[in-house]
Amino acid sequence: MQQAVAKKQIFDPKGAFLMLSRSLQSMQQQMSCDVFVDTLDDDVYRWTVEMGDFDLNSPIHKDLQLIQRRYHYSTVKVHITFKRGLHPFYPPSLELKRPHFQGHMLGEGLRGCPAS
């Protein structure tokens, strides 16, 4: 019975692990000083990504310059969590770690998006 269930399983945990570890290794080899990628707590299913190279005329670049003067960092940091047993068929979750937004920026942004 267990063998029949295992054969029907479309999500291969070993394959997902290998895919993520290879992707991470490739990204680390190609990293520039403006992008940093690593695992969180040595867990290949949880990544931390810091980005700092944005177009000089973009609003985020200007905002990061203000943040640099006030808080002494100038990167966007996100944590990415891949679902065990569901990667690559299920999208990862993203958590914005910094900068921190004030007010109801998310609500404002959602109101500006067209309805699906």
N, C-alpha and C positions, 0 to 999 in steps of 0.2 A: 504494500500500500504506500509506504513512504517513498519507494523508488518511483512509483507512478506520479506522485505529487512532485517529486524533485525533477522529473523529466518535463512536466508541464510548466515549471517555474521559468518565466522569461527573464527575470532579473538575476543575473549571475553576480553574487557578492565578490567573488575573487576577480572577475573581469572588471567590475566597477572599481575595486581597489587599485588594480593595475592601471586602469585608465586615468584615475585621479592622480596617482603617484607619478605617472609619466608626464601628465600635463603640468603638474607642479614643478617637477624637475626641469622640464623644458622652459617654463616661464622663469624659473630662477636662473637658468643659464643665460637667458636673454635679457635679464633685468637691467634697467638703466638706473641711474641714481635718482630718477624721478618716480620710479615705481618699485615698490617692495612687496614681495609675496612670500608668505611662509605659513606653516601650519600653526594652529593653536593647540598647545599641550601635546605636540607630536601626534595629532590626530589628522590623518589625511582627509577626513570628511569635514574638517573645520579649518578654514583658511582666514588669515588676516591679510588685507591688501591696503597699502597706502599709496596714494597717487598725488603728485604735486606738479606735474607739467601740464598746464592748461593754456590755451590760446591767450596771449597777452591782452587781447581786446574783449575777452569773454567776461561776463558778470562774475563768474565764480573766481576767476583770477583776481579781480579787483577786491572781491570779498575776502579772499585768502590773504591778500596784502594787509587788509585791516586786521584780520585775525592774528597775523604774524606780529604786528605792532603791539597788539593788546595781550595775546596769550602765548606768544613765542613758539608757534608752530604754523606751518603753512601747507599742510597736506589734508586730504580727505581720506579718512580711514573707515573701511567697511569690514565686517566679518561675514564670511560666506559659509553657510552650512549646507552640505549635500546630504540628502536623505539616504541613510543606509538601506541597502536592498532595493532602492528605487532609482538610483542614479544609473544611467543618464536619462531615464524616461520621465523623471519628475524634476521640475525646476528647483534649483537651490533657493534657500531663503537668504536674503540680504539684510543686514542690520547696520545702519549708519551709526558709527561710534563717535565720529567727530567730523565736522563741527556740529555743535548742538544748535538746533533751531529754537527760536523763541516765538511765542504766540501760536497762531493757528495757521502756520504756513502750509501744512499738508492739506488742510481743508480748503484753503484758498486755491492751491494748485489743482485739487480735484474738481473744484467748481469750474475751473477754466478748461477742463478736458471735455471733449464731446462725449455724449452718452453712447454706450455700446448698444 
